Every structure is written in structure tokens, then in C-alpha cells.
Amino acid sequence: MTSNPYTVADVMTTKVIAVTPEAGFKDIAAAMGRWKVTALPVVEGEGRVVGVVSEADLLPKEEFHEHRPGLIEQMHRLGDTAKAGSTSAENLMTTPAVTIHPDATLPQAARLMTDRHIKRLPVVDADGTLKGIVSRADLLKVFLRSDDELAAEIRRSVIRRLFPLSHEAVRVTVSQGIATLTGRVRDHTLIPMAERLAHSVEGIVDVHCLLRDEGRTQPGRV
């Protein structure tokens, strides 16, 4: 019932720095330093993402710089010791890359980042071609929406639709992302739904629902 949810395409960065599988170790490190990023997509051909190389992939080179790992350490850390001896993105990158599509919702992106313990996701189309990148910071952009904008969306997409006959008796205010709904409505059974839908508006931090039935004196409760 609410307006279309924000998607990854709405918040992603479209200017993406990527490297090819042939990129050298120092070039990768230089690109990370220059663009102040912690990971780079690795692409081939027309931009198809084949992996991601991150700071974590580069660190074994420094970790084992002063000492060679013993046999037992090598057995327990085969991946790290292999990367310590690698010089190109092809051998350093993590593959397959964890990616997401532009039409994914922000909660889907947030869950994927949390589950896979990563800070950013390459955004790809159906063919796996790089279209952008979305980071944790990008997902928080919705919380930069103004209180007036949030209040207007709740009035439009929640209150007017749920209470077409009594919406003018409802007051919606938002302060620091916290919405407060007050007033009297004709159908008190819809009050819990109004609170849930107001919560679902992107950028809302919390909701105080104080709506009442026209024939009652106590606030509606979920």
C-alpha cells in the first residue's frame, strides 16, 4: 500500500573503480589508496564481474613479508599463503563475487552484507555486468530524508489510503525521523496497520501511534 520501496539502484554509486584480472598488486593498492576504497570489483570483457579484491586479500603479502610460514601454518592457511605469493588480481581476488541486482530492496542488501560480513556489493545486471556499487553508507542515505518529506509520504501513502473518509482528522508530525500520528479515525481496526506501514517508510526511525477511534477515548494500540 505504501509507495514503492527504495531499491539499490536509488542509492548506489554509479562511478565505480574496477580492475582487470591482469592488474598488478601495486596497481591495486594504489587504486585503493587513491580512491579511498577498501575493495575493488574485478571485471573482464564488457564489464562482467568475476571477483572482488579487497584489503584483506592484500594483507597476507605484508603479514608474511618478514617470515616464511611454517608447514603447519601453511596447511591451516592455504588461502592466505597462496595470496602472499600472488602478484595479480586474478590470483588475489575472492571469487565468485558476492553481488546484488539494482532492483533489490535496501533491507535485502543490508541482510546480504551482514550475512557475508562485507562492506560493499558490486551491483550487476542479469548478465553479471557491473552497473554500480553499493556500500553500507549508501544504505543509510534514506535516513538523510528531511522530516517534512517523511511526514508528507506518510500522509500520502498511509493515512490518505487507509482512512479516505477521516484522513483530515489525522495529524502527522516527524521529528528527527520519529513519526507521531494523532487524531481520530472511523475504522479503528486499521490503526495497527497504519502504524506498521508508517514504520515501513524508508527513513523513519520510529513511530508513536496515538490514533483513536472516533467513538473511543483511549489511544489505539497494536
C-alpha positions in Angstrom: 0.0 0.0 0.0 2.9 2.4 0.6 4.9 3.9 -2.2 7.5 1.7 -3.9 10.3 0.9 -1.6 13.8 2.3 -2.3 16.0 0.0 -4.2 19.7 -0.5 -4.6 19.5 1.5 -7.8 18.3 4.5 -5.9 21.3 4.8 -3.6 24.2 3.0 -5.4 27.3 4.8 -6.7 27.4 4.5 -10.5 31.0 5.7 -10.9 32.9 2.6 -10.0 36.6 2.0 -10.0 37.4 -1.6 -11.1 40.4 -3.6 -12.2 41.0 -6.4 -14.6 42.3 -9.8 -13.7 45.7 -8.8 -15.0 46.1 -5.8 -12.7 49.2 -5.9 -10.6 49.5 -5.9 -6.8 50.9 -2.4 -6.6 48.4 -1.0 -9.1 45.6 -2.5 -7.0 47.0 -1.0 -3.8 47.5 2.4 -5.5 43.9 2.4 -6.7 42.5 1.7 -3.3 44.6 4.4 -1.8 43.8 7.0 -4.4 40.0 6.4 -4.4 39.8 5.6 -0.7 38.0 2.3 -1.1 38.6 -1.0 0.7 37.7 -3.3 -2.2 37.6 -3.3 -6.0 35.5 -5.3 -8.4 37.5 -7.4 -10.9 35.9 -7.3 -14.3 36.7 -8.9 -17.7 35.3 -8.5 -21.2 32.5 -5.9 -21.4 32.4 -5.4 -17.6 31.4 -8.8 -16.3 32.3 -9.1 -12.6 34.4 -12.2 -12.0 35.6 -11.4 -8.4 36.4 -8.8 -5.8 39.8 -7.9 -4.5 39.9 -6.3 -1.0 42.4 -5.1 1.5 42.1 -8.4 3.3 43.3 -10.1 0.1 46.4 -7.9 0.0 47.4 -8.1 3.7 48.9 -11.6 3.6 51.7 -10.1 1.4 52.7 -7.8 4.3 52.0 -10.3 7.0 54.4 -12.9 5.6 56.9 -10.3 4.3 59.4 -10.8 7.1 59.0 -14.5 7.7 58.0 -17.6 5.7 55.1 -19.5 7.2 56.0 -23.0 8.5 54.4 -26.1 7.2 51.7 -26.3 9.8 50.8 -22.7 9.3 50.7 -23.2 5.5 48.3 -26.1 6.0 45.9 -24.1 8.1 46.1 -21.0 6.0 46.4 -22.3 2.4 44.4 -19.4 1.0 46.4 -16.6 2.8 49.8 -18.2 2.0 48.8 -18.5 -1.7 47.8 -14.9 -1.8 51.0 -13.8 -0.1 52.8 -15.2 -3.1 50.4 -13.7 -5.7 51.0 -10.6 -7.8 47.9 -10.1 -9.9 44.2 -9.6 -9.2 43.4 -12.9 -10.9 45.1 -14.8 -8.1 44.3 -12.4 -5.2 40.6 -11.8 -5.7 37.8 -13.6 -3.9 35.6 -15.5 -6.4 32.8 -15.8 -7.1 32.0 -12.3 -6.2 29.0 -11.6 -3.9 26.8 -9.3 -6.0 23.4 -7.8 -6.0 20.9 -6.6 -8.6 19.8 -3.0 -9.0 16.1 -3.8 -8.2 16.9 -5.4 -4.8 15.5 -3.6 -1.8 17.7 -1.9 0.8 16.8 -4.4 3.5 17.8 -7.2 1.1 21.2 -5.6 0.5 21.7 -5.0 4.3 21.0 -8.6 5.1 23.4 -9.8 2.4 26.1 -7.6 3.7 25.5 -8.7 7.3 25.3 -12.4 6.4 28.5 -12.3 4.3 30.4 -9.9 6.5 31.2 -7.4 3.7 31.0 -3.7 3.5 30.1 -3.2 -0.2 28.5 -5.0 -3.0 29.0 -4.8 -6.8 25.7 -4.1 -8.5 25.2 -6.2 -11.6 22.5 -6.7 -14.2 21.1 -10.1 -15.3 24.3 -10.7 -17.4 26.6 -10.0 -14.5 27.8 -6.7 -16.0 28.9 -4.1 -13.5 26.4 -1.2 -13.1 27.5 0.3 -9.8 28.5 -0.4 -6.2 26.5 -0.1 -3.0 28.1 0.4 0.4 26.9 0.4 4.0 27.0 4.2 3.9 24.8 4.2 0.8 22.1 2.2 2.6 22.0 4.9 5.3 21.2 7.6 2.8 17.5 7.1 3.3 17.9 8.4 6.8 19.0 11.8 5.4 15.5 12.5 4.1 14.0 15.5 5.7 11.3 15.3 8.4 8.9 17.2 6.2 9.5 14.8 3.3 8.9 11.8 5.6 5.7 13.3 7.1 4.3 14.1 3.6 4.9 10.5 2.5 3.2 9.1 5.5 0.2 11.3 4.9 0.1 10.4 1.2 0.9 6.7 1.2 -0.5 5.6 4.5 -3.1 7.9 6.1 -5.0 9.0 2.9 -5.2 5.5 1.6 -6.2 3.8 4.9 -8.6 6.5 6.1 -10.0 8.2 2.9 -13.0 9.5 4.9 -11.3 10.7 8.0 -7.7 11.5 6.9 -8.2 15.2 7.5 -8.7 14.5 11.2 -5.2 12.8 11.4 -2.1 14.8 12.2 1.3 13.5 11.2 4.5 15.1 12.5 8.0 13.9 12.2 11.0 15.0 14.3 14.5 13.5 13.9 12.9 10.7 11.9 10.4 9.8 14.6 6.8 10.0 13.4 3.9 10.8 15.6 0.3 10.0 14.4 -2.5 11.7 16.3 -6.2 12.2 15.7 -9.5 10.2 15.3 -10.4 7.7 12.6 -13.6 5.9 11.7 -12.2 2.4 11.4 -10.1 1.7 14.5 -9.3 -1.8 13.2 -6.9 -0.2 10.7 -4.8 1.6 13.4 -2.3 -1.2 13.8 -1.8 -1.4 10.1 -1.3 2.4 9.9 1.5 2.1 12.5 3.2 -0.8 10.7 3.0 0.9 7.3 4.4 4.2 8.8 7.3 2.1 10.2 8.0 0.8 6.7 8.5 4.2 5.1 12.2 4.5 4.2 14.0 6.8 6.6 11.6 6.5 9.5 13.4 5.7 12.8 10.4 5.0 15.0 6.6 5.6 15.2 4.4 6.8 18.0 0.9 5.9 17.1 -1.7 7.8 19.1 -4.6 7.4 16.8 -8.1 6.9 18.3 -11.4 5.6 17.2 -14.0 8.3 16.7 -16.1 6.6 19.3 -13.4 5.9 21.9 -11.3 7.9 24.3 -8.3 5.6 24.6 -5.4 5.6 22.2 -5.4 2.7 19.7 -2.9 0.0 20.5 -1.2 -2.6 18.4 
